[in-house]
Amino acid sequence: MIIPVLVRNFINNKHYNINLLSRRMASNDSSKYLISNSIYKPFLNQLGLEEENLGVFDGKWFANGQVIDSINPSTNEPIARVRQGSIEDYQRIVESSSKAFQYWSNVPAPKRGDIVRQIGDELRKNIQPLGKLISMEMGKILPEGVGEVQEFIDICDYAVGLSRMYDGKVLPSERSGHMLIEQWNPLGIIGIITAFNFPCAVFGWNQAISLACGNVTLWKGAPTTPLTSIATTKIVERVLKHNNLPDGLSSLICGGSDIGKLISEDKRIPLVSFTGSTQIGKQVAQTVQSRFGKSILELGGNNAIIVMDDADLTLAIPAIFFAAVGTAGQRCTTARRLIVQEGIYDEVLIRLRHAYEQIESRIGEPFEENVLYGPLHTKHSVQLYENALEQIKHSL
């Protein structure tokens, strides 16, 4: 039998209204943006963010595209404005990236690894404010936001070691006095397109390894988490500037699907790493393959948990529960189906109901202690969720 693993997303209205009132009292009446609020301003300013932010970086900050608001999904209030990149901006940063690659690919691997080490160190200094921003802009609980930054730090540590471990085979040759040597070479510009649900960590996985291998990166983050993209890039920028590295080594462009399409089609980008929906991932794969490029795809899932009648339910129930509600179910690894052997169906259902009853008091704003379940990321996500609930009701 299959049990739908869902939890109703709601907010305790009394609790929420008190917090909303306190935030408004702390805000600057002259601005509608949360960045002017004394509660949020210190850590947002520490990250180099302002009320309006330029969303393109190639060693210098600029932008000539549309201005958008970044929204806090907990309250639907705008955090700050971001000016996105234009098609002309994209062409500029690709040119900068191409020039930077000519330099970076010739830097010895251990020295490249040392730059990645410094990026990890700079992230350590900013783990709390950047984690708070991720929580605020994406909507995940604070431990998960901080955990994302830690993942970036961890992959930097891994890449540092990797930079001293590149090996290649030495093979015998048919010619006397000769041998064959296998040598790994960097690819060039790595296009990185990331999703809203892990707006920092996924970029980190790609960038740390790319830089250590001698590549340069061009990043387009999710259009609904642009401040995280900008703040993360500013942290990387400090390391690049300190070491007098060339423009274009780590580029960013905030934008929508038009920019993603350009990256997928661009023959100057030999590898595209895409994280997002299966539907768009198929399009990216086909586009990149049509020009004989390489792609890395991390797409959606339809994950099932199977529980047999000899399972230890004291272990199984918490695992099932968190797999379903972690990050408000907005992960490719989220448990979507639960398949239970008939003999323990009733017991599993009783225990799961009890687990879901416990979470009611732990739904709320992700900044707050004891909150386990934050908001869905967008109004569209809420609508999809409510539609799914209606379908389940009609199927019973």
C-alpha positions as MATLAB code, in Angstrom:
seq = 'MIIPVLVRNFINNKHYNINLLSRRMASNDSSKYLISNSIYKPFLNQLGLEEENLGVFDGKWFANGQVIDSINPSTNEPIARVRQGSIEDYQRIVESSSKAFQYWSNVPAPKRGDIVRQIGDELRKNIQPLGKLISMEMGKILPEGVGEVQEFIDICDYAVGLSRMYDGKVLPSERSGHMLIEQWNPLGIIGIITAFNFPCAVFGWNQAISLACGNVTLWKGAPTTPLTSIATTKIVERVLKHNNLPDGLSSLICGGSDIGKLISEDKRIPLVSFTGSTQIGKQVAQTVQSRFGKSILELGGNNAIIVMDDADLTLAIPAIFFAAVGTAGQRCTTARRLIVQEGIYDEVLIRLRHAYEQIESRIGEPFEENVLYGPLHTKHSVQLYENALEQIKHSL';
ca = [
       0.000    0.000    0.000;
       1.111    3.573   -0.657;
       0.732    6.404    1.862;
       1.012    9.974    0.464;
       3.710   11.742    2.486;
       2.433   15.328    2.785;
       2.062   17.947    5.473;
      -0.177   20.994    5.330;
       1.868   24.214    5.177;
       0.457   26.900    7.461;
       1.527   29.561    9.957;
       0.288   30.141   13.479;
      -1.383   33.485   12.785;
      -1.094   34.938   16.294;
       2.601   34.136   16.537;
       3.242   35.439   13.021;
       1.391   38.729   13.505;
       3.361   39.591   16.645;
       6.648   39.059   14.823;
       5.482   41.017   11.779;
       4.533   43.950   14.027;
       7.943   43.946   15.717;
       9.693   43.948   12.352;
       7.646   46.879   11.092;
       8.397   48.860   14.253;
      12.112   48.265   13.646;
      11.978   49.283   10.001;
      12.727   52.571    8.326;
       9.364   54.013    7.279;
      10.942   55.648    4.215;
      11.699   52.273    2.623;
       9.591   49.209    1.961;
      12.665   46.971    1.830;
      13.698   44.724    4.704;
      17.337   45.689    4.221;
      16.451   49.017    5.889;
      15.093   47.150    8.920;
      17.422   47.260   11.932;
      16.841   43.543   12.522;
      18.271   42.530    9.148;
      20.433   45.470    8.102;
      23.611   44.553   10.052;
      24.168   41.119    8.530;
      22.962   42.135    5.053;
      25.355   45.098    5.039;
      28.147   42.833    6.293;
      27.627   40.815    3.104;
      27.987   43.971    1.014;
      24.311   44.218    0.063;
      22.434   47.468   -0.467;
      18.866   48.481   -1.257;
      19.663   48.156   -4.988;
      22.355   45.733   -6.112;
      24.091   45.194   -9.429;
      23.652   41.600  -10.581;
      26.563   41.084  -12.983;
      30.213   40.534  -12.050;
      33.296   39.783  -14.140;
      35.837   41.391  -11.832;
      33.750   44.565  -11.856;
      30.102   45.030  -10.869;
      27.653   46.316  -13.464;
      24.223   45.497  -14.933;
      21.922   46.831  -17.630;
      18.888   44.586  -17.362;
      15.539   44.575  -15.599;
      15.238   45.530  -11.917;
      13.515   42.926   -9.739;
      12.687   42.579   -6.049;
      14.023   39.714   -3.977;
      11.170   38.484   -1.772;
      11.212   37.007    1.727;
       8.834   34.017    1.341;
       7.981   34.039    5.055;
       6.242   37.417    4.813;
       6.075   38.207    1.071;
       7.987   41.417    1.847;
      10.784   42.603   -0.476;
      14.316   42.313    0.902;
      16.145   44.451   -1.671;
      16.288   45.202   -5.392;
      18.568   43.576   -7.970;
      19.354   44.834  -11.458;
      19.706   41.771  -13.644;
      22.038   41.263  -16.578;
      21.231   41.852  -20.235;
      22.258   39.867  -23.303;
      25.004   42.437  -23.913;
      26.194   41.993  -20.319;
      26.385   38.251  -20.902;
      28.603   38.687  -23.952;
      30.939   40.912  -21.953;
      31.450   38.436  -19.118;
      32.046   35.536  -21.514;
      34.813   37.548  -23.146;
      36.310   38.316  -19.730;
      36.065   34.651  -18.748;
      37.822   33.543  -21.942;
      40.745   35.869  -21.235;
      40.942   34.760  -17.602;
      41.088   31.106  -18.640;
      44.234   31.721  -20.685;
      45.942   32.829  -17.479;
      44.344   30.524  -14.922;
      44.842   27.284  -16.847;
      48.614   27.862  -16.724;
      48.770   28.470  -12.970;
      50.232   25.392  -11.195;
      47.511   23.241   -9.657;
      48.759   23.559   -6.033;
      48.659   27.361   -6.363;
      45.129   27.147   -7.729;
      44.283   25.006   -4.729;
      45.625   27.676   -2.406;
      43.179   30.211   -3.877;
      40.341   27.763   -3.255;
      41.610   27.353    0.316;
      41.386   31.105    0.808;
      37.827   31.111   -0.536;
      36.959   28.483    2.066;
      38.566   30.599    4.790;
      36.600   33.688    3.713;
      33.391   31.653    3.771;
      34.180   30.557    7.335;
      34.345   34.208    8.380;
      30.919   34.839    6.852;
      29.121   31.565    7.539;
      26.548   33.062    9.912;
      25.482   36.136    7.889;
      25.437   34.208    4.605;
      23.496   31.375    6.250;
      20.968   33.915    7.539;
      20.550   35.398    4.067;
      19.942   31.956    2.553;
      17.336   31.260    5.218;
      15.713   34.647    4.663;
      15.653   34.590    0.859;
      14.994   30.901    0.207;
      12.851   30.156    3.267;
      14.703   27.148    4.678;
      15.333   26.949    8.409;
      18.480   28.624    9.740;
      20.457   25.422   10.472;
      19.958   24.409    6.838;
      21.006   27.850    5.603;
      24.209   27.748    7.637;
      24.667   24.124    6.584;
      24.716   25.178    2.941;
      27.659   27.478    3.534;
      29.396   24.680    5.420;
      28.970   22.433    2.380;
      30.766   25.032    0.257;
      33.551   25.181    2.849;
      33.848   21.396    2.928;
      34.138   21.098   -0.846;
      36.826   23.797   -0.799;
      38.799   21.660    1.655;
      38.364   18.659   -0.638;
      39.438   20.624   -3.716;
      42.590   21.851   -1.970;
      43.711   18.268   -1.459;
      42.666   17.365   -4.980;
      44.891   20.098   -6.407;
      47.957   18.114   -5.285;
      46.686   14.723   -6.404;
      46.137   14.996  -10.174;
      47.745   11.945  -11.637;
      48.134   10.399  -15.058;
      49.329    7.103  -16.406;
      52.771    6.498  -17.863;
      52.446    3.868  -20.582;
      55.038    1.963  -22.625;
      55.543    3.014  -26.238;
      56.213    0.902  -29.308;
      59.098    3.247  -30.088;
      62.428    2.673  -28.402;
      63.363    5.340  -25.865;
      59.825    6.762  -25.761;
      56.918    6.576  -23.352;
      53.283    7.715  -23.370;
      52.124   10.145  -20.691;
      48.469   10.756  -19.826;
      47.851   14.364  -18.821;
      44.573   15.945  -17.703;
      43.803   19.401  -19.064;
      41.188   21.966  -17.983;
      38.168   22.476  -20.227;
      37.656   26.244  -20.191;
      34.602   28.194  -19.042;
      32.258   26.138  -16.860;
      28.659   27.353  -17.014;
      26.887   26.833  -13.684;
      23.094   27.169  -13.516;
      21.686   26.599  -10.024;
      18.230   26.284   -8.473;
      16.434   28.128   -5.674;
      16.434   25.300   -3.136;
      20.226   25.194   -2.636;
      21.257   28.663   -3.828;
      24.791   28.540   -2.404;
      25.938   24.948   -1.874;
      25.420   23.680   -5.429;
      27.430   26.578   -6.816;
      30.138   25.772   -4.282;
      30.347   22.128   -5.327;
      30.893   23.184   -8.917;
      33.132   26.185   -8.402;
      35.662   24.735   -5.972;
      36.375   21.726   -8.191;
      36.319   23.796  -11.391;
      38.857   26.319  -10.115;
      41.152   23.653   -8.699;
      41.120   21.902  -12.079;
      42.154   25.073  -13.914;
      38.775   26.149  -15.260;
      36.963   29.472  -14.809;
      33.286   29.712  -13.858;
      30.263   31.617  -15.120;
      27.321   31.378  -12.719;
      23.637   32.064  -13.221;
      21.758   31.539   -9.979;
      18.007   31.168   -9.578;
      16.097   34.394  -10.363;
      14.280   34.141   -7.007;
      17.487   34.016   -4.908;
      19.661   36.714   -6.519;
      20.902   38.240   -3.262;
      22.463   34.932   -2.233;
      24.226   34.764   -5.600;
      25.533   38.314   -5.212;
      26.618   37.912   -1.576;
      28.417   34.630   -2.306;
      30.204   36.190   -5.268;
      31.297   39.165   -3.151;
      32.957   36.735   -0.729;
      34.820   35.081   -3.608;
      35.659   38.522   -5.020;
      37.566   39.504   -1.880;
      39.922   36.559   -2.339;
      40.438   37.234   -6.041;
      41.189   40.929   -5.430;
      43.569   40.150   -2.565;
      45.585   37.915   -4.894;
      45.470   40.333   -7.872;
      43.819   37.735  -10.082;
      42.409   38.728  -13.487;
      38.821   39.719  -14.193;
      36.568   36.922  -15.384;
      37.918   34.158  -13.177;
      34.610   33.824  -11.311;
      31.752   35.561  -13.127;
      28.110   36.015  -12.164;
      25.051   37.074  -14.100;
      21.624   37.337  -12.485;
      18.826   36.736  -14.942;
      16.069   34.488  -16.163;
      15.620   31.734  -18.702;
      16.954   33.910  -21.531;
      20.396   33.924  -19.905;
      20.208   30.191  -19.201;
      19.423   29.586  -22.866;
      22.467   31.610  -23.914;
      24.704   29.538  -21.642;
      23.310   26.271  -23.005;
      23.801   27.350  -26.624;
      27.228   28.976  -26.252;
      30.000   26.975  -27.924;
      32.545   28.907  -25.860;
      31.281   27.064  -22.772;
      32.427   23.429  -23.082;
      30.617   22.196  -19.959;
      27.282   23.256  -18.475;
      26.311   22.131  -14.971;
      22.548   22.492  -14.540;
      20.476   21.957  -11.403;
      16.717   22.278  -11.708;
      13.588   20.604  -12.994;
      13.632   17.469  -15.122;
      11.671   19.258  -17.843;
      14.206   22.072  -18.243;
      17.093   19.676  -17.691;
      16.060   17.704  -20.769;
      16.104   20.881  -22.832;
      19.534   21.842  -21.509;
      20.924   18.368  -22.208;
      19.636   18.358  -25.783;
      20.887   21.869  -26.491;
      24.359   21.252  -25.077;
      24.648   17.860  -26.765;
      23.626   19.342  -30.131;
      26.843   21.381  -30.075;
      28.870   18.410  -28.738;
      29.291   20.024  -25.338;
      29.383   18.283  -21.971;
      26.702   18.553  -19.307;
      26.223   17.692  -15.649;
      22.556   17.419  -14.670;
      21.045   17.290  -11.193;
      17.300   17.138  -11.730;
      14.063   16.201   -9.985;
      13.160   12.924   -8.317;
      10.173   10.746   -7.471;
      11.695    9.039   -4.484;
      10.143    6.117   -2.667;
      10.778    4.642    0.772;
       9.919    0.961    1.191;
       9.182   -0.274    4.712;
       9.124   -4.043    5.319;
       7.382   -5.673    8.263;
      10.689   -6.440   10.021;
      11.800   -2.790    9.984;
      12.721   -1.002   13.213;
      10.001    1.651   13.230;
      11.757    3.719   15.897;
      14.394    4.374   13.237;
      12.163    4.305   10.177;
       9.503    6.833   11.235;
      11.885    9.755   11.989;
      13.760    9.029    8.757;
      10.541    8.986    6.723;
       9.282   12.107    8.423;
      12.366   14.252    7.866;
      12.782   12.938    4.316;
       9.297   14.280    3.607;
       9.288   17.615    5.454;
      12.944   18.689    5.332;
      13.340   21.951    3.389;
       9.514   21.949    3.245;
       9.717   19.093    0.761;
      11.546   21.248   -1.800;
      14.453   18.915   -2.560;
      15.180   16.473   -5.353;
      15.790   13.896   -2.609;
      12.447   14.516   -0.871;
      10.449   11.365   -0.093;
       7.362   11.498   -2.313;
       6.057    7.953   -1.894;
       5.920    5.564    1.042;
       5.418    1.891    0.250;
       4.535   -0.130    3.350;
       4.092   -3.868    3.808;
       0.443   -4.540    4.642;
       1.084   -6.163    8.018;
       2.491   -2.942    9.527;
       0.419   -0.425    7.554;
      -1.839    0.595   10.451;
       1.053    0.975   12.899;
       3.077    3.090   10.455;
       0.049    5.296    9.781;
      -0.566    5.857   13.509;
       3.066    6.781   14.144;
       3.256    9.097   11.153;
       0.081   10.881   12.217;
       1.631   11.420   15.631;
       4.822   12.774   14.031;
       2.875   15.232   11.889;
       0.875   16.388   14.901;
       4.148   17.273   16.629;
       5.266   19.545   13.784;
       2.273   21.886   14.055;
       4.005   23.820   16.828;
       7.249   23.952   14.824;
       5.966   25.626   11.651;
       6.907   29.272   11.292;
       9.538   31.750   10.253;
      12.822   29.965    9.542;
      14.913   32.408   11.615;
      13.227   31.389   14.851;
      14.471   28.728   17.235;
      12.499   25.482   17.379;
      11.101   26.010   13.855;
      11.502   22.874   11.751;
       9.286   23.741    8.793;
       9.409   27.069    6.981;
       7.426   28.486    4.069;
       7.216   27.265    0.523;
       9.458   29.372   -1.682;
       6.911   31.109   -3.934;
       3.177   31.688   -4.237;
       3.223   29.411   -7.277;
       4.677   26.617   -5.124;
       1.848   27.084   -2.620;
      -0.718   26.816   -5.420;
       0.842   23.597   -6.719;
       0.839   22.202   -3.188;
      -2.818   23.042   -2.611;
      -3.728   21.488   -5.963;
      -1.928   18.297   -4.948;
      -3.886   18.170   -1.687;
      -7.159   18.530   -3.585;
      -6.197   15.699   -5.923;
      -5.454   13.459   -2.950;
      -8.790   14.288   -1.313;
     -10.682   13.416   -4.488;
      -8.766   10.153   -4.880;
      -9.680    8.856   -1.407;
];
